[in-house]
Amino acid sequence: MRPQEPKRGLAAERTQLSWERSALVFLASGAIPLMRDGPLSVGRTALAVVGIALAALSVWFGALRARRTLQVHPASGRKIVASPRLEVFALGWATAGFAAIIIVILML
């Protein structure tokens, strides 16, 4: 029998939902260049693949952050939440790079 998982709480749920919203934006942004008229190029196809990869990364970060909000300090019993610096930094730079690549490919 598996141990019962602790209740997630609203903070963990809101955190995961916000990361999932970001994933939907990556999927939509990767699909927009595919709607452009003309033959399908390697660059536009690559954007769709990168958009899918970034969406998966965003969902993974969301699940990771939601799990981290459930951590409890062993001595005091209070909830502790680790800083989201790595996830926010990584996804922020990925977003900026993805946007720059979209602009370059759509101008060509």
Residue frames relative to the residue before (quaternion, step in Angstrom):
aa qw qx qy qz dx dy dz
M 1.0000 0.0000 0.0000 0.0000 0.00 0.00 0.00
R 0.3959 -0.7289 0.5114 0.2247 3.58 -0.87 0.96
P 0.5125 -0.6196 0.4787 0.3526 3.57 -1.10 0.62
Q 0.5432 -0.6381 0.4402 0.3224 3.54 -1.07 0.75
E 0.4131 -0.7088 0.5203 0.2370 3.55 -0.89 1.00
P 0.4896 -0.6674 0.4612 0.3195 3.61 -0.92 0.83
K 0.5994 -0.5587 0.4245 0.3852 3.57 -1.19 0.52
R 0.5007 -0.6970 0.4376 0.2684 3.51 -0.93 0.96
G 0.2910 -0.7611 0.5314 0.2315 3.57 0.81 -0.87
L 0.6450 -0.5609 0.3685 0.3655 3.54 -1.24 0.46
A 0.6200 0.5557 -0.3609 0.4202 3.60 0.97 -0.73
A 0.6721 0.4822 -0.2976 0.4766 3.58 0.90 -0.89
E 0.6538 0.5163 -0.3136 0.4556 3.58 0.99 -0.80
R 0.6552 0.5013 -0.3090 0.4732 3.59 0.95 -0.85
T 0.6295 0.5390 -0.3300 0.4520 3.56 1.01 -0.81
Q 0.6908 0.4713 -0.2889 0.4660 3.55 0.81 -0.95
L 0.6426 0.5225 -0.3301 0.4529 3.62 0.97 -0.76
S 0.6541 0.5065 -0.3311 0.4539 3.61 0.96 -0.74
W 0.6484 0.4887 -0.3242 0.4854 3.58 1.01 -0.71
E 0.6429 0.5122 -0.3282 0.4654 3.60 1.03 -0.66
R 0.5939 0.5376 -0.3630 0.4760 3.60 1.11 -0.59
S 0.6326 0.5196 -0.3286 0.4710 3.57 1.01 -0.78
A 0.6293 0.5345 -0.3331 0.4553 3.58 1.02 -0.76
L 0.6453 0.5125 -0.3258 0.4635 3.60 0.98 -0.78
V 0.6281 0.5248 -0.3342 0.4674 3.58 1.04 -0.71
F 0.6383 0.5118 -0.3310 0.4701 3.61 0.98 -0.77
L 0.6486 0.5102 -0.3268 0.4607 3.60 0.95 -0.79
A 0.6722 0.4848 -0.3007 0.4719 3.58 0.92 -0.88
S 0.6617 0.5086 -0.3090 0.4560 3.59 0.95 -0.83
G 0.6582 0.4908 -0.3121 0.4780 3.57 1.06 -0.62
A 0.6761 0.4961 -0.2925 0.4595 3.59 1.15 -0.58
I 0.5563 0.6437 -0.3900 0.3523 3.61 1.08 -0.61
P 0.6867 0.4674 -0.3220 0.4542 3.67 0.78 -0.81
L 0.6003 0.5647 -0.3675 0.4310 3.60 1.15 -0.44
M 0.6468 0.5410 -0.3153 0.4353 3.60 1.19 -0.46
R 0.4887 0.6664 -0.4274 0.3666 3.58 1.26 -0.16
D 0.5176 -0.6432 0.4672 0.3164 3.57 -1.05 0.79
G 0.6310 0.5311 -0.4083 0.3911 3.50 -1.22 0.50
P 0.6865 -0.4770 0.3371 0.4331 3.53 -1.30 0.14
L 0.5289 -0.6287 0.4761 0.3136 3.51 -1.17 0.67
S 0.1759 -0.8064 0.5588 0.0808 3.56 -0.61 1.13
V 0.6629 -0.4997 0.3819 0.4062 3.52 -1.32 0.29
G 0.6433 0.5450 -0.3231 0.4298 3.59 0.99 -0.81
R 0.6799 0.4775 -0.2945 0.4722 3.57 0.91 -0.89
T 0.6333 0.5127 -0.3277 0.4782 3.58 1.04 -0.71
A 0.6382 0.5245 -0.3222 0.4624 3.57 1.01 -0.82
L 0.6214 0.5417 -0.3443 0.4494 3.60 1.03 -0.71
A 0.6430 0.5126 -0.3253 0.4668 3.57 0.98 -0.78
V 0.6581 0.5019 -0.3050 0.4712 3.58 0.98 -0.84
V 0.6494 0.4983 -0.3135 0.4815 3.59 0.97 -0.84
G 0.6263 0.5400 -0.3305 0.4548 3.60 1.02 -0.77
I 0.6517 0.4979 -0.3066 0.4831 3.57 1.01 -0.81
A 0.6537 0.5119 -0.3141 0.4605 3.59 0.96 -0.84
L 0.6734 0.4792 -0.2990 0.4769 3.59 0.95 -0.84
A 0.6064 0.5349 -0.3557 0.4686 3.60 1.08 -0.61
A 0.6546 0.4980 -0.3122 0.4755 3.58 0.95 -0.84
L 0.6319 0.5258 -0.3233 0.4687 3.59 1.03 -0.79
S 0.6574 0.5153 -0.3059 0.4568 3.56 0.97 -0.85
V 0.6502 0.4967 -0.3171 0.4794 3.60 0.97 -0.80
W 0.6431 0.5207 -0.3200 0.4613 3.58 0.99 -0.81
F 0.6413 0.5069 -0.3168 0.4810 3.59 0.98 -0.88
G 0.6407 0.5347 -0.3276 0.4430 3.60 0.98 -0.77
A 0.6621 0.4857 -0.3034 0.4834 3.56 0.95 -0.84
L 0.6336 0.5331 -0.3199 0.4605 3.57 1.04 -0.78
R 0.6767 0.4832 -0.2889 0.4744 3.58 0.91 -0.91
A 0.6375 0.5236 -0.3340 0.4559 3.60 0.99 -0.77
R 0.6459 0.5039 -0.3204 0.4755 3.60 1.02 -0.76
R 0.6618 0.5217 -0.3120 0.4388 3.57 1.00 -0.79
T 0.6256 0.5283 -0.3562 0.4502 3.60 1.11 -0.46
L 0.6354 0.5303 -0.3273 0.4560 3.59 1.26 -0.20
Q 0.4884 0.6784 -0.4384 0.3302 3.60 1.22 -0.16
V 0.1613 -0.7759 0.6070 0.0594 3.53 -1.08 0.87
H 0.4780 -0.6588 0.5017 0.2928 3.56 -0.96 0.92
P 0.4730 -0.7218 0.4189 0.2822 3.61 -0.68 1.04
A 0.7100 0.4641 -0.2786 0.4505 3.61 0.97 -0.76
S 0.7921 0.3362 -0.1725 0.4793 3.56 0.77 -1.02
G 0.3977 -0.7299 0.4724 0.2931 3.59 1.15 -0.51
R 0.5277 0.6214 -0.4185 0.4003 3.61 1.26 0.11
K 0.5400 -0.6021 0.4748 0.3471 3.53 -1.23 0.55
I 0.1071 -0.7645 0.6325 0.0638 3.53 -1.08 0.79
V 0.1408 -0.7745 0.6132 0.0655 3.55 -1.07 0.75
A 0.3605 -0.7337 0.5393 0.2022 3.53 -0.71 1.11
S 0.5875 -0.5856 0.4304 0.3557 3.54 -1.18 0.59
P 0.3780 -0.7476 0.4992 0.2213 3.62 -0.92 0.83
R 0.2278 0.8351 -0.4870 0.1164 3.61 1.20 0.31
L 0.6818 0.4947 -0.3099 0.4408 3.59 0.76 -0.97
E 0.6903 0.4835 -0.2905 0.4530 3.58 0.79 -0.98
V 0.6786 0.4831 -0.2955 0.4678 3.57 0.88 -0.94
F 0.6483 0.5174 -0.3170 0.4599 3.59 0.95 -0.86
A 0.6857 0.4887 -0.2892 0.4554 3.59 0.84 -0.98
L 0.7168 0.4364 -0.2693 0.4725 3.58 0.82 -0.93
G 0.5979 0.5637 -0.3591 0.4424 3.59 1.11 -0.57
W 0.6901 0.4502 -0.2770 0.4943 3.57 0.89 -0.92
A 0.6188 0.5333 -0.3471 0.4606 3.59 1.04 -0.67
T 0.6375 0.5234 -0.3183 0.4673 3.58 1.03 -0.79
A 0.6662 0.4983 -0.3024 0.4651 3.58 0.89 -0.92
G 0.6713 0.4905 -0.2986 0.4686 3.58 0.94 -0.84
F 0.6410 0.5247 -0.3166 0.4621 3.56 1.00 -0.83
A 0.6535 0.5071 -0.3103 0.4685 3.58 0.96 -0.84
A 0.6519 0.5095 -0.3180 0.4629 3.59 0.96 -0.82
I 0.6554 0.5025 -0.3138 0.4684 3.59 0.96 -0.80
I 0.6213 0.5314 -0.3439 0.4619 3.60 1.00 -0.76
I 0.6608 0.5085 -0.3136 0.4544 3.59 0.87 -0.90
V 0.6671 0.4997 -0.3066 0.4596 3.59 0.89 -0.91
I 0.6951 0.4740 -0.2927 0.4545 3.60 0.82 -0.92
L 0.6763 0.4838 -0.3110 0.4603 3.60 0.96 -0.74
M 0.6362 0.5163 -0.3379 0.4632 3.62 1.15 -0.44
L 0.6504 0.5256 -0.3222 0.4439 3.60 1.15 -0.46
